[in-house]
Amino acid sequence: MTSKVRLAGFVVPTSLDGKKNSEGILFNSNIFYVVFLDKDHEFWPTGEAD
């Protein structure tokens, strides 16, 4: 992956690590969950606003 692609995602807080959600799935704070790839940084503006 080049620097033209930005990862957008989240991590689970350590306070939830090892706990189960309402469906019984364990939270893991050591994983970065990728939501989408922002090709050429076009989704989220960077730099100064116009």
PDB file of N, CA, C and O in Angstrom:
ATOM      1  N   MET A   1       0.842  -1.161   0.000  1.00  0.00           N
ATOM      2  CA  MET A   1       0.000   0.000   0.000  1.00  0.00           C
ATOM      3  C   MET A   1       0.896   1.235   0.000  1.00  0.00           C
ATOM      4  O   MET A   1       1.885   1.287   0.731  1.00  0.00           O
ATOM      5  N   THR A   2       0.557   2.214  -0.807  1.00  0.00           N
ATOM      6  CA  THR A   2       1.367   3.422  -0.892  1.00  0.00           C
ATOM      7  C   THR A   2       0.849   4.488   0.059  1.00  0.00           C
ATOM      8  O   THR A   2      -0.183   4.308   0.706  1.00  0.00           O
ATOM      9  N   SER A   3       1.569   5.595   0.140  1.00  0.00           N
ATOM     10  CA  SER A   3       1.150   6.693   1.012  1.00  0.00           C
ATOM     11  C   SER A   3      -0.052   7.442   0.445  1.00  0.00           C
ATOM     12  O   SER A   3      -0.588   8.332   1.107  1.00  0.00           O
ATOM     13  N   LYS A   4      -0.483   7.099  -0.764  1.00  0.00           N
ATOM     14  CA  LYS A   4      -1.670   7.737  -1.327  1.00  0.00           C
ATOM     15  C   LYS A   4      -2.955   7.144  -0.770  1.00  0.00           C
ATOM     16  O   LYS A   4      -4.033   7.701  -0.974  1.00  0.00           O
ATOM     17  N   VAL A   5      -2.851   6.021  -0.071  1.00  0.00           N
ATOM     18  CA  VAL A   5      -4.027   5.380   0.506  1.00  0.00           C
ATOM     19  C   VAL A   5      -3.970   5.527   2.019  1.00  0.00           C
ATOM     20  O   VAL A   5      -2.978   5.170   2.655  1.00  0.00           O
ATOM     21  N   ARG A   6      -5.041   6.055   2.583  1.00  0.00           N
ATOM     22  CA  ARG A   6      -5.109   6.250   4.033  1.00  0.00           C
ATOM     23  C   ARG A   6      -6.095   5.243   4.626  1.00  0.00           C
ATOM     24  O   ARG A   6      -7.184   5.040   4.088  1.00  0.00           O
ATOM     25  N   LEU A   7      -5.707   4.619   5.734  1.00  0.00           N
ATOM     26  CA  LEU A   7      -6.594   3.705   6.439  1.00  0.00           C
ATOM     27  C   LEU A   7      -7.503   4.502   7.359  1.00  0.00           C
ATOM     28  O   LEU A   7      -7.044   5.396   8.070  1.00  0.00           O
ATOM     29  N   ALA A   8      -8.780   4.184   7.349  1.00  0.00           N
ATOM     30  CA  ALA A   8      -9.723   4.786   8.283  1.00  0.00           C
ATOM     31  C   ALA A   8     -10.331   3.655   9.097  1.00  0.00           C
ATOM     32  O   ALA A   8     -10.867   2.699   8.537  1.00  0.00           O
ATOM     33  N   GLY A   9     -10.248   3.763  10.407  1.00  0.00           N
ATOM     34  CA  GLY A   9     -10.761   2.696  11.246  1.00  0.00           C
ATOM     35  C   GLY A   9     -10.750   3.084  12.711  1.00  0.00           C
ATOM     36  O   GLY A   9     -10.786   4.266  13.054  1.00  0.00           O
ATOM     37  N   PHE A  10     -10.701   2.080  13.570  1.00  0.00           N
ATOM     38  CA  PHE A  10     -10.768   2.341  15.006  1.00  0.00           C
ATOM     39  C   PHE A  10     -10.109   1.205  15.777  1.00  0.00           C
ATOM     40  O   PHE A  10      -9.840   0.138  15.225  1.00  0.00           O
ATOM     41  N   VAL A  11      -9.856   1.446  17.045  1.00  0.00           N
ATOM     42  CA  VAL A  11      -9.418   0.416  17.989  1.00  0.00           C
ATOM     43  C   VAL A  11     -10.419   0.375  19.141  1.00  0.00           C
ATOM     44  O   VAL A  11     -11.101   1.363  19.415  1.00  0.00           O
ATOM     45  N   VAL A  12     -10.501  -0.755  19.801  1.00  0.00           N
ATOM     46  CA  VAL A  12     -11.374  -0.932  20.958  1.00  0.00           C
ATOM     47  C   VAL A  12     -10.625  -0.436  22.192  1.00  0.00           C
ATOM     48  O   VAL A  12      -9.445  -0.747  22.351  1.00  0.00           O
ATOM     49  N   PRO A  13     -11.280   0.328  23.072  1.00  0.00           N
ATOM     50  CA  PRO A  13     -10.606   0.782  24.296  1.00  0.00           C
ATOM     51  C   PRO A  13     -10.154  -0.402  25.160  1.00  0.00           C
ATOM     52  O   PRO A  13     -10.812  -1.442  25.191  1.00  0.00           O
ATOM     53  N   THR A  14      -9.040  -0.234  25.849  1.00  0.00           N
ATOM     54  CA  THR A  14      -8.519  -1.312  26.699  1.00  0.00           C
ATOM     55  C   THR A  14      -9.496  -1.690  27.814  1.00  0.00           C
ATOM     56  O   THR A  14      -9.444  -2.808  28.327  1.00  0.00           O
ATOM     57  N   SER A  15     -10.377  -0.777  28.187  1.00  0.00           N
ATOM     58  CA  SER A  15     -11.356  -1.090  29.235  1.00  0.00           C
ATOM     59  C   SER A  15     -12.352  -2.162  28.789  1.00  0.00           C
ATOM     60  O   SER A  15     -13.002  -2.788  29.626  1.00  0.00           O
ATOM     61  N   LEU A  16     -12.476  -2.378  27.473  1.00  0.00           N
ATOM     62  CA  LEU A  16     -13.382  -3.411  26.951  1.00  0.00           C
ATOM     63  C   LEU A  16     -12.657  -4.688  26.547  1.00  0.00           C
ATOM     64  O   LEU A  16     -13.298  -5.675  26.183  1.00  0.00           O
ATOM     65  N   ASP A  17     -11.334  -4.681  26.606  1.00  0.00           N
ATOM     66  CA  ASP A  17     -10.545  -5.834  26.162  1.00  0.00           C
ATOM     67  C   ASP A  17     -10.940  -7.099  26.920  1.00  0.00           C
ATOM     68  O   ASP A  17     -10.953  -7.114  28.151  1.00  0.00           O
ATOM     69  N   GLY A  18     -11.260  -8.154  26.181  1.00  0.00           N
ATOM     70  CA  GLY A  18     -11.612  -9.435  26.783  1.00  0.00           C
ATOM     71  C   GLY A  18     -13.060  -9.565  27.208  1.00  0.00           C
ATOM     72  O   GLY A  18     -13.483 -10.645  27.621  1.00  0.00           O
ATOM     73  N   LYS A  19     -13.838  -8.483  27.118  1.00  0.00           N
ATOM     74  CA  LYS A  19     -15.255  -8.536  27.485  1.00  0.00           C
ATOM     75  C   LYS A  19     -16.077  -8.925  26.264  1.00  0.00           C
ATOM     76  O   LYS A  19     -15.658  -8.701  25.129  1.00  0.00           O
ATOM     77  N   LYS A  20     -17.251  -9.508  26.502  1.00  0.00           N
ATOM     78  CA  LYS A  20     -18.129  -9.926  25.415  1.00  0.00           C
ATOM     79  C   LYS A  20     -19.187  -8.863  25.138  1.00  0.00           C
ATOM     80  O   LYS A  20     -19.669  -8.184  26.046  1.00  0.00           O
ATOM     81  N   ASN A  21     -19.538  -8.737  23.846  1.00  0.00           N
ATOM     82  CA  ASN A  21     -20.638  -7.841  23.500  1.00  0.00           C
ATOM     83  C   ASN A  21     -21.956  -8.595  23.686  1.00  0.00           C
ATOM     84  O   ASN A  21     -21.953  -9.731  24.161  1.00  0.00           O
ATOM     85  N   SER A  22     -23.074  -7.981  23.320  1.00  0.00           N
ATOM     86  CA  SER A  22     -24.388  -8.590  23.543  1.00  0.00           C
ATOM     87  C   SER A  22     -24.598  -9.869  22.742  1.00  0.00           C
ATOM     88  O   SER A  22     -25.495 -10.654  23.052  1.00  0.00           O
ATOM     89  N   GLU A  23     -23.776 -10.087  21.711  1.00  0.00           N
ATOM     90  CA  GLU A  23     -23.886 -11.300  20.889  1.00  0.00           C
ATOM     91  C   GLU A  23     -22.852 -12.355  21.290  1.00  0.00           C
ATOM     92  O   GLU A  23     -22.749 -13.399  20.648  1.00  0.00           O
ATOM     93  N   GLY A  24     -22.088 -12.082  22.351  1.00  0.00           N
ATOM     94  CA  GLY A  24     -21.118 -13.046  22.851  1.00  0.00           C
ATOM     95  C   GLY A  24     -19.756 -12.994  22.184  1.00  0.00           C
ATOM     96  O   GLY A  24     -18.929 -13.879  22.403  1.00  0.00           O
ATOM     97  N   ILE A  25     -19.509 -11.970  21.371  1.00  0.00           N
ATOM     98  CA  ILE A  25     -18.220 -11.841  20.688  1.00  0.00           C
ATOM     99  C   ILE A  25     -17.271 -11.026  21.566  1.00  0.00           C
ATOM    100  O   ILE A  25     -17.646  -9.977  22.090  1.00  0.00           O
ATOM    101  N   LEU A  26     -16.031 -11.519  21.722  1.00  0.00           N
ATOM    102  CA  LEU A  26     -15.043 -10.847  22.568  1.00  0.00           C
ATOM    103  C   LEU A  26     -14.462  -9.607  21.896  1.00  0.00           C
ATOM    104  O   LEU A  26     -14.159  -9.617  20.703  1.00  0.00           O
ATOM    105  N   PHE A  27     -14.313  -8.544  22.678  1.00  0.00           N
ATOM    106  CA  PHE A  27     -13.609  -7.351  22.216  1.00  0.00           C
ATOM    107  C   PHE A  27     -12.109  -7.593  22.337  1.00  0.00           C
ATOM    108  O   PHE A  27     -11.663  -8.284  23.254  1.00  0.00           O
ATOM    109  N   ASN A  28     -11.333  -7.031  21.423  1.00  0.00           N
ATOM    110  CA  ASN A  28      -9.880  -7.173  21.443  1.00  0.00           C
ATOM    111  C   ASN A  28      -9.257  -5.807  21.186  1.00  0.00           C
ATOM    112  O   ASN A  28      -9.426  -5.239  20.107  1.00  0.00           O
ATOM    113  N   SER A  29      -8.541  -5.278  22.171  1.00  0.00           N
ATOM    114  CA  SER A  29      -7.947  -3.942  22.038  1.00  0.00           C
ATOM    115  C   SER A  29      -6.627  -3.949  21.273  1.00  0.00           C
ATOM    116  O   SER A  29      -6.040  -2.887  21.066  1.00  0.00           O
ATOM    117  N   ASN A  30      -6.146  -5.117  20.849  1.00  0.00           N
ATOM    118  CA  ASN A  30      -4.886  -5.207  20.109  1.00  0.00           C
ATOM    119  C   ASN A  30      -5.076  -5.219  18.601  1.00  0.00           C
ATOM    120  O   ASN A  30      -4.122  -5.455  17.860  1.00  0.00           O
ATOM    121  N   ILE A  31      -6.287  -4.970  18.142  1.00  0.00           N
ATOM    122  CA  ILE A  31      -6.582  -5.015  16.708  1.00  0.00           C
ATOM    123  C   ILE A  31      -7.015  -3.637  16.224  1.00  0.00           C
ATOM    124  O   ILE A  31      -7.804  -2.958  16.882  1.00  0.00           O
ATOM    125  N   PHE A  32      -6.489  -3.224  15.060  1.00  0.00           N
ATOM    126  CA  PHE A  32      -6.971  -2.020  14.387  1.00  0.00           C
ATOM    127  C   PHE A  32      -7.989  -2.480  13.356  1.00  0.00           C
ATOM    128  O   PHE A  32      -7.639  -3.172  12.400  1.00  0.00           O
ATOM    129  N   TYR A  33      -9.243  -2.099  13.544  1.00  0.00           N
ATOM    130  CA  TYR A  33     -10.314  -2.507  12.646  1.00  0.00           C
ATOM    131  C   TYR A  33     -10.423  -1.503  11.503  1.00  0.00           C
ATOM    132  O   TYR A  33     -10.748  -0.336  11.723  1.00  0.00           O
ATOM    133  N   VAL A  34     -10.151  -1.960  10.290  1.00  0.00           N
ATOM    134  CA  VAL A  34     -10.205  -1.087   9.117  1.00  0.00           C
ATOM    135  C   VAL A  34     -11.653  -0.979   8.660  1.00  0.00           C
ATOM    136  O   VAL A  34     -12.318  -1.985   8.414  1.00  0.00           O
ATOM    137  N   VAL A  35     -12.131   0.261   8.551  1.00  0.00           N
ATOM    138  CA  VAL A  35     -13.492   0.506   8.087  1.00  0.00           C
ATOM    139  C   VAL A  35     -13.496   0.703   6.578  1.00  0.00           C
ATOM    140  O   VAL A  35     -14.342   0.145   5.878  1.00  0.00           O
ATOM    141  N   PHE A  36     -12.555   1.493   6.076  1.00  0.00           N
ATOM    142  CA  PHE A  36     -12.422   1.670   4.633  1.00  0.00           C
ATOM    143  C   PHE A  36     -11.041   2.210   4.304  1.00  0.00           C
ATOM    144  O   PHE A  36     -10.313   2.661   5.189  1.00  0.00           O
ATOM    145  N   LEU A  37     -10.687   2.163   3.030  1.00  0.00           N
ATOM    146  CA  LEU A  37      -9.431   2.718   2.530  1.00  0.00           C
ATOM    147  C   LEU A  37      -9.752   3.999   1.777  1.00  0.00           C
ATOM    148  O   LEU A  37     -10.567   3.990   0.855  1.00  0.00           O
ATOM    149  N   ASP A  38      -9.125   5.086   2.157  1.00  0.00           N
ATOM    150  CA  ASP A  38      -9.358   6.399   1.559  1.00  0.00           C
ATOM    151  C   ASP A  38      -8.310   6.628   0.473  1.00  0.00           C
ATOM    152  O   ASP A  38      -7.227   7.146   0.746  1.00  0.00           O
ATOM    153  N   LYS A  39      -8.635   6.242  -0.755  1.00  0.00           N
ATOM    154  CA  LYS A  39      -7.693   6.360  -1.858  1.00  0.00           C
ATOM    155  C   LYS A  39      -7.472   7.828  -2.208  1.00  0.00           C
ATOM    156  O   LYS A  39      -8.430   8.588  -2.348  1.00  0.00           O
ATOM    157  N   ASP A  40      -6.218   8.221  -2.346  1.00  0.00           N
ATOM    158  CA  ASP A  40      -5.811   9.586  -2.697  1.00  0.00           C
ATOM    159  C   ASP A  40      -6.321  10.635  -1.713  1.00  0.00           C
ATOM    160  O   ASP A  40      -6.372  11.818  -2.050  1.00  0.00           O
ATOM    161  N   HIS A  41      -6.696  10.226  -0.508  1.00  0.00           N
ATOM    162  CA  HIS A  41      -7.118  11.152   0.564  1.00  0.00           C
ATOM    163  C   HIS A  41      -8.278  12.037   0.112  1.00  0.00           C
ATOM    164  O   HIS A  41      -8.280  13.236   0.390  1.00  0.00           O
ATOM    165  N   GLU A  42      -9.250  11.472  -0.570  1.00  0.00           N
ATOM    166  CA  GLU A  42     -10.370  12.263  -1.080  1.00  0.00           C
ATOM    167  C   GLU A  42     -11.591  12.267  -0.169  1.00  0.00           C
ATOM    168  O   GLU A  42     -12.461  13.126  -0.313  1.00  0.00           O
ATOM    169  N   PHE A  43     -11.674  11.320   0.768  1.00  0.00           N
ATOM    170  CA  PHE A  43     -12.856  11.275   1.629  1.00  0.00           C
ATOM    171  C   PHE A  43     -12.807  12.346   2.710  1.00  0.00           C
ATOM    172  O   PHE A  43     -13.786  13.058   2.932  1.00  0.00           O
ATOM    173  N   TRP A  44     -11.667  12.458   3.378  1.00  0.00           N
ATOM    174  CA  TRP A  44     -11.537  13.403   4.489  1.00  0.00           C
ATOM    175  C   TRP A  44     -10.575  14.503   4.075  1.00  0.00           C
ATOM    176  O   TRP A  44      -9.426  14.220   3.735  1.00  0.00           O
ATOM    177  N   PRO A  45     -11.026  15.762   4.098  1.00  0.00           N
ATOM    178  CA  PRO A  45     -10.143  16.854   3.663  1.00  0.00           C
ATOM    179  C   PRO A  45      -8.945  17.026   4.595  1.00  0.00           C
ATOM    180  O   PRO A  45      -9.050  16.848   5.808  1.00  0.00           O
ATOM    181  N   THR A  46      -7.820  17.372   4.009  1.00  0.00           N
ATOM    182  CA  THR A  46      -6.624  17.660   4.792  1.00  0.00           C
ATOM    183  C   THR A  46      -6.145  19.059   4.448  1.00  0.00           C
ATOM    184  O   THR A  46      -6.534  19.614   3.420  1.00  0.00           O
ATOM    185  N   GLY A  47      -5.328  19.618   5.272  1.00  0.00           N
ATOM    186  CA  GLY A  47      -4.805  20.955   5.019  1.00  0.00           C
ATOM    187  C   GLY A  47      -5.770  22.018   5.504  1.00  0.00           C
ATOM    188  O   GLY A  47      -6.696  21.738   6.266  1.00  0.00           O
ATOM    189  N   GLU A  48      -5.544  23.230   5.057  1.00  0.00           N
ATOM    190  CA  GLU A  48      -6.358  24.361   5.490  1.00  0.00           C
ATOM    191  C   GLU A  48      -7.686  24.394   4.754  1.00  0.00           C
ATOM    192  O   GLU A  48      -7.768  24.052   3.574  1.00  0.00           O
ATOM    193  N   ALA A  49      -8.730  24.813   5.471  1.00  0.00           N
ATOM    194  CA  ALA A  49     -10.053  24.961   4.854  1.00  0.00           C
ATOM    195  C   ALA A  49     -10.065  26.198   3.965  1.00  0.00           C
ATOM    196  O   ALA A  49      -9.359  27.174   4.218  1.00  0.00           O
ATOM    197  N   ASP A  50     -10.872  26.135   2.933  1.00  0.00           N
ATOM    198  CA  ASP A  50     -10.990  27.294   2.021  1.00  0.00           C
ATOM    199  C   ASP A  50     -11.783  28.416   2.633  1.00  0.00           C
ATOM    200  O   ASP A  50     -11.973  29.454   2.000  1.00  0.00           O
TER     201      ASP A  50
END
